Amino acid sequence: MNSYQATGRLTRDPELRYLPDGTPVCQIRIAVDGMGRGGRDETGYINATQFGDPGLAAAKVLSTGWLVAVEGRLEY
């Protein structure tokens, strides 16, 4: 099972674009503290993509610096 949860702050404003079929796609980048090996206090960065209505809502409401929680599937 590939499940991931993180809480962090947005490093930039969300980017909204649309697929050819009209589906909204929102991309965000999150800075997460404590991502070093062994729990070291290092900052890691996560790119997250949201599709459909949740992505449209995120693009309208969120902005740089907001604290957000993401949940989903992790891809390398």
TAFENBEL-V52566 format. One line per field, one symbol per residue. phi: phi as a letter, one per 40 degrees, with the letter a starting at -180 (. if undefined). A space follows every 50 residues. Layout:
BEGIN
phi=???
END
This chain:
BEGIN
phi=.bbbbababccaccbbabcdcgccbbbbbbcbcgcccggdcbcbbbcbbb bgdcccccccbcadgccbbbaibcbc
END
